[in-house]
Every structure is written in C-alpha cells, then in structure tokens.
Amino acid sequence: MELRIVDIEKSEETSVVLAQAHFIKTVEDVYESIVSAVPGAKFGLAFNEASGPRLVRYDGNDDGLIKLAVTNSEKIGAGHLLVIMLEGAYPINVLNSLKHIQEITTIYSASSNPTRVVIAVEGEGIALLGVMDGMSPRARESDSQKLERHEFLRKIGYKR
C-alpha cells in the first residue's frame, strides 16, 4: 500500500465539499439539493463510480467549477468519491441538505481553506483516509478574541 497527499485545486473564493456516496443517481440528487438550498449558488460536482464503467460523472451550473470538480476527483481517484466546488454560498448553507441525500454515506470535509487529502493506493483501489483542512492552531483565543468572534457572527447575520 502506498500513501499519497493530494492538494485540492481551488481559488480562495471557492469552497470544497468532499464526501462519499454510492449510487449513480447521486449526481442529480446533489444538483437538486444545492439549487434548492441556495438558488443563486454557483457549483460544479463530480462523482467517481466504483464499479461498472467506472466513469467520473459530473454536473453543475458553472463550467469552471465543473471542470475543477472533475480535475480534483480524478487527481484523488477514490471510488465513490463526491467532490463539490462551490461559490456564492458557504458550505454551511448546503450541508444539511446534502446530509439528507440517501446516497451520501460520509461527508469528509467542507471548507474554504487550502485543503489536502490523504489517500491510500493499493492495486486498482484508492481510499480517502483523511483531509487536512487549513493549518494547525497557533494559540488559544483570548477574551477579546471571543468578543470579536461573537460580534462578527452577529455582523454577518448568523446570530442575533
């Protein structure tokens, strides 16, 4: 078995959701889920089939994000991998909707940070072992930083 690190290609404005799903209808269900959750969001998605013709299935409403999702899913190469590239919405806006899709078994990560994926390669199989999301913490937040967090969440409308 060989371990590899794969960097997710994306811009700073783009969020990525990495998940595992298990059925060909995943692509259409995820498309419907995202446009229902955030009608103005731009996105691309790619799903790696694990059996049959083993195709990278894809869809979305933005050609650049679709291409990015396909590129990243091919770089990772794991079967049943789902890659969603998202702009004009945050992952928090679509996660609950995605969690209710019957084909999605695991959501590994949902982030706007630089993201790296740890994979294991054995023969024709590739497994996604984990996700490196952003960087490690440098320190504990101070009382003033707690207050800043509290105020920021109210400023952007996530809390009252």
MINUSE-355533 format. One record per residue (C-alpha): x, y, z; chain. Coordinates in Angstrom, 1 decimal. Layout:
{u: X, v: Y, w: Z, chain: A}
...
This chain:
{u: 0.0, v: 0.0, w: 0.0, chain: A}
{u: 1.2, v: 3.5, w: -0.9, chain: A}
{u: 0.2, v: 6.7, w: 1.0, chain: A}
{u: -0.1, v: 9.9, w: -1.0, chain: A}
{u: -1.1, v: 13.5, w: -0.4, chain: A}
{u: -3.2, v: 15.3, w: -3.0, chain: A}
{u: -3.7, v: 19.1, w: -3.0, chain: A}
{u: -7.2, v: 20.3, w: -3.8, chain: A}
{u: -7.0, v: 22.8, w: -6.7, chain: A}
{u: -9.2, v: 25.8, w: -6.0, chain: A}
{u: -9.3, v: 29.6, w: -5.7, chain: A}
{u: -9.6, v: 31.4, w: -2.4, chain: A}
{u: -13.3, v: 32.2, w: -3.2, chain: A}
{u: -14.1, v: 28.6, w: -3.8, chain: A}
{u: -15.3, v: 26.1, w: -1.1, chain: A}
{u: -14.9, v: 22.4, w: -1.5, chain: A}
{u: -17.1, v: 19.6, w: 0.0, chain: A}
{u: -15.6, v: 16.1, w: -0.1, chain: A}
{u: -17.9, v: 13.2, w: 0.5, chain: A}
{u: -18.5, v: 9.6, w: -0.2, chain: A}
{u: -21.6, v: 8.4, w: -2.0, chain: A}
{u: -22.7, v: 5.1, w: -3.5, chain: A}
{u: -25.1, v: 5.3, w: -6.4, chain: A}
{u: -25.4, v: 6.7, w: -9.9, chain: A}
{u: -28.3, v: 9.0, w: -9.1, chain: A}
{u: -26.0, v: 10.9, w: -6.6, chain: A}
{u: -25.2, v: 13.5, w: -9.3, chain: A}
{u: -28.8, v: 14.5, w: -10.0, chain: A}
{u: -29.8, v: 14.4, w: -6.3, chain: A}
{u: -26.8, v: 16.6, w: -5.3, chain: A}
{u: -27.6, v: 19.1, w: -8.1, chain: A}
{u: -31.2, v: 19.4, w: -7.0, chain: A}
{u: -30.1, v: 19.7, w: -3.3, chain: A}
{u: -27.8, v: 22.6, w: -3.9, chain: A}
{u: -30.0, v: 24.6, w: -6.1, chain: A}
{u: -32.9, v: 24.1, w: -3.7, chain: A}
{u: -30.8, v: 25.2, w: -0.7, chain: A}
{u: -29.1, v: 28.2, w: -2.3, chain: A}
{u: -30.7, v: 29.1, w: -5.7, chain: A}
{u: -28.0, v: 31.6, w: -6.6, chain: A}
{u: -25.0, v: 29.5, w: -5.8, chain: A}
{u: -22.5, v: 28.5, w: -8.5, chain: A}
{u: -21.2, v: 25.0, w: -8.3, chain: A}
{u: -19.7, v: 22.0, w: -10.0, chain: A}
{u: -19.7, v: 18.4, w: -8.8, chain: A}
{u: -18.0, v: 15.2, w: -9.8, chain: A}
{u: -18.7, v: 11.6, w: -8.6, chain: A}
{u: -16.3, v: 8.7, w: -9.2, chain: A}
{u: -18.1, v: 5.5, w: -10.0, chain: A}
{u: -16.6, v: 2.5, w: -8.2, chain: A}
{u: -18.0, v: -0.3, w: -10.5, chain: A}
{u: -19.5, v: -0.9, w: -13.9, chain: A}
{u: -17.9, v: 1.6, w: -16.4, chain: A}
{u: -16.2, v: 3.4, w: -13.5, chain: A}
{u: -16.8, v: 6.9, w: -15.0, chain: A}
{u: -16.4, v: 10.3, w: -13.5, chain: A}
{u: -20.0, v: 11.6, w: -13.6, chain: A}
{u: -20.4, v: 15.3, w: -13.3, chain: A}
{u: -22.8, v: 18.2, w: -13.4, chain: A}
{u: -23.3, v: 21.8, w: -12.1, chain: A}
{u: -24.2, v: 25.2, w: -13.3, chain: A}
{u: -20.8, v: 26.8, w: -13.7, chain: A}
{u: -18.4, v: 25.4, w: -16.4, chain: A}
{u: -15.2, v: 26.4, w: -14.5, chain: A}
{u: -16.4, v: 24.9, w: -11.2, chain: A}
{u: -17.5, v: 21.7, w: -13.0, chain: A}
{u: -14.0, v: 21.4, w: -14.6, chain: A}
{u: -12.4, v: 22.0, w: -11.2, chain: A}
{u: -14.6, v: 19.3, w: -9.5, chain: A}
{u: -13.7, v: 16.8, w: -12.3, chain: A}
{u: -10.0, v: 17.6, w: -12.1, chain: A}
{u: -9.9, v: 17.2, w: -8.3, chain: A}
{u: -11.9, v: 13.9, w: -8.4, chain: A}
{u: -9.6, v: 12.5, w: -11.0, chain: A}
{u: -6.5, v: 13.5, w: -9.0, chain: A}
{u: -7.8, v: 11.8, w: -5.9, chain: A}
{u: -9.1, v: 8.8, w: -7.8, chain: A}
{u: -11.1, v: 7.1, w: -5.0, chain: A}
{u: -14.1, v: 5.2, w: -5.9, chain: A}
{u: -17.5, v: 6.6, w: -4.8, chain: A}
{u: -15.8, v: 10.0, w: -4.1, chain: A}
{u: -18.0, v: 13.1, w: -4.5, chain: A}
{u: -16.3, v: 16.5, w: -5.0, chain: A}
{u: -18.4, v: 19.7, w: -4.9, chain: A}
{u: -16.8, v: 23.0, w: -5.8, chain: A}
{u: -19.0, v: 25.9, w: -4.5, chain: A}
{u: -19.1, v: 29.7, w: -4.9, chain: A}
{u: -21.7, v: 32.3, w: -3.9, chain: A}
{u: -22.6, v: 30.2, w: -0.8, chain: A}
{u: -20.8, v: 28.8, w: 2.1, chain: A}
{u: -20.7, v: 25.0, w: 2.8, chain: A}
{u: -22.9, v: 25.7, w: 5.9, chain: A}
{u: -25.6, v: 26.7, w: 3.5, chain: A}
{u: -25.8, v: 23.3, w: 1.8, chain: A}
{u: -24.6, v: 20.8, w: 4.3, chain: A}
{u: -27.9, v: 19.9, w: 6.0, chain: A}
{u: -29.4, v: 19.5, w: 2.6, chain: A}
{u: -26.6, v: 17.2, w: 1.5, chain: A}
{u: -26.8, v: 15.2, w: 4.7, chain: A}
{u: -30.4, v: 14.2, w: 3.8, chain: A}
{u: -29.4, v: 12.7, w: 0.4, chain: A}
{u: -29.7, v: 8.9, w: 0.8, chain: A}
{u: -26.7, v: 8.1, w: -1.3, chain: A}
{u: -24.3, v: 10.2, w: 0.7, chain: A}
{u: -22.7, v: 8.0, w: 3.3, chain: A}
{u: -19.9, v: 10.3, w: 4.7, chain: A}
{u: -19.0, v: 14.0, w: 4.5, chain: A}
{u: -15.3, v: 14.2, w: 5.0, chain: A}
{u: -14.8, v: 18.0, w: 4.8, chain: A}
{u: -16.5, v: 21.2, w: 3.8, chain: A}
{u: -14.1, v: 24.1, w: 3.7, chain: A}
{u: -12.9, v: 27.3, w: 2.0, chain: A}
{u: -9.4, v: 26.7, w: 3.4, chain: A}
{u: -6.4, v: 25.3, w: 1.5, chain: A}
{u: -7.2, v: 21.5, w: 1.5, chain: A}
{u: -5.1, v: 18.4, w: 1.2, chain: A}
{u: -6.3, v: 14.8, w: 1.0, chain: A}
{u: -4.5, v: 11.8, w: 2.3, chain: A}
{u: -5.1, v: 8.7, w: 0.2, chain: A}
{u: -4.0, v: 5.1, w: 0.3, chain: A}
{u: -3.4, v: 3.3, w: -3.1, chain: A}
{u: -3.5, v: -0.5, w: -3.3, chain: A}
{u: -3.7, v: -2.1, w: -6.8, chain: A}
{u: -6.8, v: -0.6, w: -8.5, chain: A}
{u: -8.3, v: 0.7, w: -5.3, chain: A}
{u: -7.8, v: 4.1, w: -3.7, chain: A}
{u: -9.2, v: 5.1, w: -0.3, chain: A}
{u: -9.6, v: 8.6, w: 1.1, chain: A}
{u: -8.1, v: 8.3, w: 4.6, chain: A}
{u: -8.4, v: 11.9, w: 5.8, chain: A}
{u: -8.4, v: 15.6, w: 5.0, chain: A}
{u: -6.0, v: 18.3, w: 6.0, chain: A}
{u: -8.2, v: 21.4, w: 6.3, chain: A}
{u: -6.3, v: 24.7, w: 6.6, chain: A}
{u: -3.4, v: 25.0, w: 9.2, chain: A}
{u: -2.9, v: 23.9, w: 12.8, chain: A}
{u: -3.9, v: 26.4, w: 15.6, chain: A}
{u: -1.2, v: 28.7, w: 16.9, chain: A}
{u: -2.8, v: 29.7, w: 20.3, chain: A}
{u: -6.0, v: 29.7, w: 22.4, chain: A}
{u: -8.4, v: 32.6, w: 21.8, chain: A}
{u: -8.3, v: 35.4, w: 24.3, chain: A}
{u: -11.3, v: 37.1, w: 26.0, chain: A}
{u: -11.1, v: 39.9, w: 23.4, chain: A}
{u: -10.9, v: 37.4, w: 20.6, chain: A}
{u: -14.0, v: 35.7, w: 22.0, chain: A}
{u: -15.8, v: 39.0, w: 21.9, chain: A}
{u: -14.6, v: 39.6, w: 18.3, chain: A}
{u: -16.0, v: 36.2, w: 17.3, chain: A}
{u: -19.3, v: 36.9, w: 19.0, chain: A}
{u: -19.6, v: 40.3, w: 17.3, chain: A}
{u: -18.5, v: 39.0, w: 13.9, chain: A}
{u: -21.2, v: 36.3, w: 13.8, chain: A}
{u: -23.9, v: 39.0, w: 14.5, chain: A}
{u: -22.4, v: 41.3, w: 11.9, chain: A}
{u: -22.7, v: 38.7, w: 9.2, chain: A}
{u: -26.2, v: 37.7, w: 10.3, chain: A}
{u: -25.6, v: 34.2, w: 11.6, chain: A}
{u: -26.6, v: 35.2, w: 15.2, chain: A}
{u: -28.9, v: 37.8, w: 16.6, chain: A}
